[in-house]
Amino acid sequence: MSSQRALILDCDGVLADTERDGHLVAFNRMFQRVRAPLHWSDDEYASLVKIGGGKERLARALPLRRARELGVARTEEELASTIARWHRVKTEIYRDLVVSGALSPRPGVRRLVGKCVEAGWAVAVASTSAPESVRSVVEQVLGGGTASRVRIVAGDEVPRKKPAPDAYRMALEALGASAGCAVAIEDSGIGCRAAVGAGISTLITVSAYTGRDDFTGAAAVLSDLGEPGCPARVLADAQGLATRGVVDVSVLEAVMGG
């Protein structure tokens, strides 16, 4: 059994609060660019983020009957092709947003990942978003040097997206780590289910749309990862693992049992 210690983070909502300020903006700009008669409100998107994957969100919001009413597709095959094309456009728009610096790192992320890399931990990002979108966020948030040390498991690399545990299991395999020697950081209920389902001790940092999610199985729930002098709010921590409100390597070690 490998003793390699590993940190596996979700992307959207963990590295940056990307859903409201990034993905929603990109979806609506995409609808304009492709001249689709659609626009998602904040409330509509709050419901859609509970579905893992951008193409999957489009499919849920645009069943064939609705697509026919809007005149964007007539058959299931045509609808699937349209969704794939729209998602490629959306991904391009989203990457431009990220590169422009429109999305700020969440508190503590850059510090914690840097310290883990220095301490010899293996680090991965496990996400349901498109790989190119995830890579853009990782590079923007962590910086090129640290980002080059981070393994990315994203998008359609796994057969089942979150809340299935596939992405976390693939990340563990890629890092050469066992579940017992890893910690996951998530922001959503579906992400929590995925990480816990893979047998990984999990910390939650809630984001714009996830404050009321079910985080059953999480070791602790915080507002963010915290910074020295600006600690996070500890929302749930039955074991007293993160009472100082600053998640560092010692907290990760405590979360996975030392």
C-alpha positions in Angstrom: 0.0 0.0 0.0 1.4 3.4 -1.1 2.2 5.9 1.7 2.4 8.8 -0.8 0.3 11.6 0.7 -2.0 13.4 -1.7 -4.2 16.4 -1.9 -7.0 16.3 -4.4 -9.0 19.5 -5.1 -12.1 20.2 -7.0 -11.7 23.1 -9.5 -14.9 25.2 -9.7 -15.8 26.7 -6.4 -12.6 25.5 -4.7 -9.7 27.1 -6.6 -11.9 30.1 -7.5 -15.6 30.9 -7.2 -16.0 30.2 -10.9 -19.6 29.2 -11.3 -21.4 32.5 -10.9 -18.6 34.8 -12.1 -17.3 32.5 -14.8 -19.4 29.6 -16.1 -22.7 31.4 -15.9 -21.3 34.4 -17.7 -19.7 32.2 -20.3 -22.9 30.2 -21.0 -25.0 33.4 -21.5 -22.3 34.9 -23.8 -22.3 31.7 -25.7 -26.1 31.8 -26.2 -25.7 35.3 -27.6 -22.8 34.3 -29.9 -24.6 31.3 -31.4 -27.9 33.3 -31.5 -29.7 30.8 -29.3 -33.0 32.2 -27.7 -31.8 31.3 -24.2 -30.5 33.1 -21.1 -30.0 31.6 -17.7 -30.8 33.6 -14.6 -28.9 33.2 -11.4 -31.7 31.2 -9.9 -31.9 28.8 -12.9 -28.1 28.3 -12.8 -28.2 27.6 -9.1 -30.3 24.6 -9.9 -28.2 23.5 -12.9 -24.9 23.5 -10.9 -26.2 20.4 -9.1 -25.5 18.5 -12.3 -21.9 17.6 -13.0 -20.6 18.7 -16.4 -21.4 21.6 -18.8 -22.8 19.5 -21.6 -25.0 17.7 -19.1 -26.3 21.0 -17.8 -27.2 22.0 -21.4 -28.9 18.7 -22.0 -31.0 19.0 -18.8 -32.1 22.6 -19.7 -32.8 21.7 -23.3 -34.7 18.5 -23.8 -35.7 17.7 -27.4 -39.2 19.0 -27.0 -37.8 22.4 -25.9 -35.1 22.3 -28.6 -37.8 21.8 -31.3 -39.9 24.7 -29.9 -36.9 27.0 -30.0 -35.9 25.8 -33.5 -32.4 24.7 -32.5 -32.7 20.9 -33.2 -35.2 18.4 -34.6 -33.7 15.0 -33.7 -31.8 13.6 -30.7 -28.7 13.3 -32.9 -29.0 16.9 -34.1 -29.5 18.0 -30.5 -26.4 16.2 -29.3 -24.3 17.7 -32.0 -25.7 21.2 -31.2 -24.9 20.8 -27.5 -21.4 19.7 -28.2 -20.8 22.6 -30.6 -22.3 25.1 -28.1 -20.1 23.7 -25.3 -17.0 24.2 -27.4 -17.9 27.8 -27.9 -18.7 28.2 -24.2 -15.4 26.7 -23.2 -13.5 29.2 -25.5 -15.4 32.1 -23.9 -14.7 30.8 -20.4 -11.0 30.4 -21.0 -10.8 33.9 -22.2 -12.5 35.1 -19.0 -10.0 33.2 -16.9 -7.0 34.4 -18.8 -8.2 38.0 -18.5 -7.9 37.7 -14.7 -11.6 38.0 -14.1 -11.6 35.2 -11.5 -9.7 35.6 -8.3 -8.2 32.7 -6.3 -10.2 31.7 -3.2 -8.5 32.5 0.1 -5.8 30.0 1.1 -5.7 28.0 -2.0 -2.4 29.1 -3.5 -0.7 29.0 0.0 -2.0 25.5 0.8 -1.1 23.9 -2.5 2.3 25.5 -2.5 3.0 24.2 1.0 1.8 20.7 0.0 4.1 20.6 -3.0 7.1 21.8 -0.8 6.3 19.0 1.7 6.4 16.3 -1.0 2.6 15.8 -1.3 1.2 14.8 -4.7 -1.5 17.2 -5.8 -4.3 16.7 -8.3 -7.4 18.6 -9.4 -10.5 16.4 -10.1 -13.3 18.2 -11.9 -16.3 17.6 -14.1 -15.4 20.6 -16.3 -13.6 20.5 -19.6 -9.9 19.8 -19.2 -8.8 23.0 -21.0 -11.1 25.1 -18.8 -9.6 23.4 -15.7 -6.0 23.8 -16.9 -6.7 27.6 -17.4 -8.0 28.0 -13.9 -5.1 26.0 -12.3 -2.5 28.0 -14.1 -4.2 31.3 -13.3 -4.8 30.5 -9.7 -1.6 28.6 -8.8 0.9 30.1 -11.2 2.9 28.2 -13.8 5.5 26.7 -11.6 3.1 25.1 -9.1 0.5 24.4 -11.8 3.1 22.2 -13.6 3.2 19.9 -10.5 -0.6 19.4 -10.5 -2.2 16.4 -12.2 -5.6 17.2 -13.8 -8.5 14.7 -14.1 -11.3 16.4 -15.8 -14.3 16.3 -18.1 -15.0 13.2 -20.1 -11.8 11.3 -18.9 -14.0 9.3 -16.6 -17.1 7.3 -17.6 -19.2 8.7 -14.8 -19.1 12.3 -13.5 -19.6 13.4 -10.0 -21.4 12.4 -7.7 -19.9 9.1 -8.9 -16.4 8.6 -7.3 -14.7 7.8 -10.7 -12.7 11.1 -10.9 -11.3 10.7 -7.4 -10.4 7.1 -8.0 -8.6 8.0 -11.2 -6.8 10.8 -9.5 -5.6 8.5 -6.7 -4.3 6.1 -9.4 -2.6 8.9 -11.3 -0.8 10.1 -8.1 0.1 6.6 -6.9 -1.7 7.2 -3.6 -4.2 5.3 -1.5 -7.5 6.8 -0.3 -6.3 6.5 3.3 -3.4 8.8 2.6 -5.3 11.5 0.8 -7.5 14.5 1.5 -10.1 16.0 -0.9 -11.3 19.6 -0.8 -14.7 20.1 -2.3 -17.4 22.8 -2.3 -20.6 21.0 -3.3 -22.8 18.2 -2.2 -22.2 16.2 -5.3 -18.5 16.7 -5.0 -18.6 15.6 -1.3 -20.5 12.4 -2.3 -17.9 11.7 -5.0 -14.9 12.1 -2.7 -16.4 10.3 0.3 -17.6 7.5 -2.1 -13.9 7.0 -3.1 -13.0 6.6 0.6 -11.2 9.9 0.9 -11.3 12.2 3.9 -13.0 15.4 2.8 -12.9 19.1 3.7 -15.6 21.4 2.4 -15.2 25.1 1.5 -18.6 26.4 0.5 -19.0 28.6 -2.6 -21.7 30.8 -4.1 -24.3 28.2 -4.8 -23.5 25.4 -2.3 -24.1 26.7 1.2 -27.3 24.6 1.7 -25.9 21.4 0.2 -25.8 18.1 2.1 -22.2 17.6 3.2 -22.7 14.2 5.0 -19.4 12.5 5.5 -17.2 15.6 5.4 -14.7 16.0 8.2 -15.3 19.8 8.4 -17.1 22.6 6.6 -15.5 26.0 6.3 -16.2 29.3 4.5 -12.8 29.0 2.7 -9.3 27.7 3.5 -8.3 30.8 5.5 -5.2 32.9 5.6 -3.0 33.8 8.6 -4.6 36.9 10.1 -7.8 36.3 8.2 -9.2 32.9 9.3 -12.1 31.2 7.7 -15.4 30.8 9.4 -15.8 27.2 10.7 -19.3 26.1 9.8 -19.2 22.5 11.0 -16.3 20.6 12.6 -17.4 17.9 15.0 -13.9 16.6 15.5 -12.3 20.0 16.1 -9.9 19.6 13.2 -9.9 23.1 11.8 -10.8 25.3 14.8 -8.2 28.0 14.0 -9.8 28.6 10.6 -6.6 28.3 8.6 -6.2 25.0 6.7 -2.5 24.0 6.5 -0.6 20.8 6.1 -1.0 19.9 9.8 -4.8 20.2 9.4 -4.7 17.9 6.4 -2.7 15.4 8.4 -5.3 15.6 11.2 -8.1 15.1 8.8 -6.7 11.9 7.4 -5.8 10.7 10.9 -2.2 11.7 11.3 
